[in-house]
Amino acid sequence: MQRDDGRRATRNAIRAKCREVGDLLVKKNRAYGNSALQPLGIFSRGTAEAQLRARIDDKLSRIKNMEGAFGENDIMDLTGYLVLLMIARDKANEKDKRR
């Protein structure tokens, strides 16, 4: 029998944290609508990917410039934006394949 050496616990922790990020994104999607992937374009005319990149830049700038700003909420927000960026890129690639 193979020794587990903590890998199973790590895999479970990874799955749990990913579910937590997913739950946060679903909660925000309910609250804000699909604005991350279908921006309203009232003030900003960029693509969803460009606007998500701007949000990521803003979050990283805040973390860099504000002492103590890198808390759990900041990590979750940043992770959420990165997940949304992956989804936006997947959608753009799907759209390109259909052309």
Wavefront OBJ file of the C-alpha trace (Angstrom):
o trace
v 0.000 0.000 0.000
v 1.303 3.477 -0.889
v 1.960 6.002 1.799
v -0.321 9.049 1.477
v 2.070 11.563 3.135
v -0.658 14.213 3.251
v -1.459 14.320 -0.451
v -5.047 13.239 0.037
v -5.623 16.017 2.585
v -4.024 18.508 0.193
v -6.225 17.346 -2.698
v -9.302 17.700 -0.500
v -8.205 21.175 0.607
v -7.671 22.192 -3.040
v -11.149 21.013 -3.982
v -12.698 22.761 -0.978
v -10.960 26.070 -1.740
v -11.937 25.870 -5.410
v -15.569 25.299 -4.369
v -15.310 28.320 -2.074
v -14.062 30.486 -4.956
v -16.808 29.110 -7.194
v -19.472 29.816 -4.576
v -18.198 33.401 -4.245
v -18.328 33.908 -8.017
v -21.854 32.503 -8.252
v -22.965 34.759 -5.367
v -21.465 37.823 -7.064
v -22.969 36.790 -10.400
v -26.400 36.728 -8.747
v -25.791 40.146 -7.193
v -24.197 41.915 -10.180
v -25.590 39.965 -13.105
v -23.228 38.794 -15.802
v -21.377 42.122 -15.916
v -17.919 40.554 -15.748
v -18.412 38.567 -18.952
v -21.007 40.824 -20.570
v -20.009 44.359 -19.540
v -22.609 47.084 -19.909
v -20.155 49.363 -21.706
v -21.613 52.577 -20.303
v -18.305 54.207 -19.326
v -15.827 51.662 -20.613
v -15.976 50.144 -24.071
v -13.370 47.382 -23.699
v -13.964 43.693 -24.154
v -14.798 41.542 -21.161
v -11.202 40.295 -21.150
v -9.771 43.823 -21.247
v -12.039 44.966 -18.430
v -11.162 41.935 -16.292
v -7.471 42.644 -16.866
v -8.077 46.217 -15.679
v -9.796 44.939 -12.521
v -6.874 42.580 -11.884
v -4.426 45.464 -12.361
v -6.438 47.625 -9.943
v -6.524 44.858 -7.331
v -2.762 44.238 -7.657
v -2.079 47.973 -7.441
v -4.113 48.237 -4.242
v -2.286 45.262 -2.751
v 1.069 46.755 -3.727
v 0.329 50.254 -2.435
v -1.656 49.620 0.738
v 0.165 48.042 3.635
v -1.855 45.155 4.998
v -4.161 45.107 1.973
v -3.291 41.545 1.029
v -5.884 39.799 3.172
v -8.045 36.773 2.516
v -10.724 38.819 0.716
v -8.113 40.283 -1.615
v -6.803 36.820 -2.435
v -10.330 35.541 -3.082
v -11.184 38.564 -5.255
v -7.980 38.219 -7.245
v -8.528 34.489 -7.687
v -12.108 35.152 -8.774
v -10.995 37.702 -11.371
v -8.422 35.228 -12.702
v -11.083 32.513 -13.007
v -13.380 34.948 -14.818
v -10.495 35.901 -17.118
v -10.016 32.221 -18.000
v -13.742 31.936 -18.767
v -13.674 35.100 -20.897
v -10.688 33.758 -22.847
v -12.417 30.400 -23.349
v -15.508 32.185 -24.685
v -13.407 34.321 -27.030
v -11.586 31.222 -28.320
v -14.895 29.421 -28.894
v -16.188 32.431 -30.795
v -13.041 32.531 -32.938
v -13.377 28.815 -33.759
v -16.930 29.372 -35.001
v -15.800 31.991 -37.523
l 1 2 3 4 5 6 7 8 9 10 11 12 13 14 15 16 17 18 19 20 21 22 23 24 25 26 27 28 29 30 31 32 33 34 35 36 37 38 39 40 41 42 43 44 45 46 47 48 49 50 51 52 53 54 55 56 57 58 59 60 61 62 63 64 65 66 67 68 69 70 71 72 73 74 75 76 77 78 79 80 81 82 83 84 85 86 87 88 89 90 91 92 93 94 95 96 97 98 99
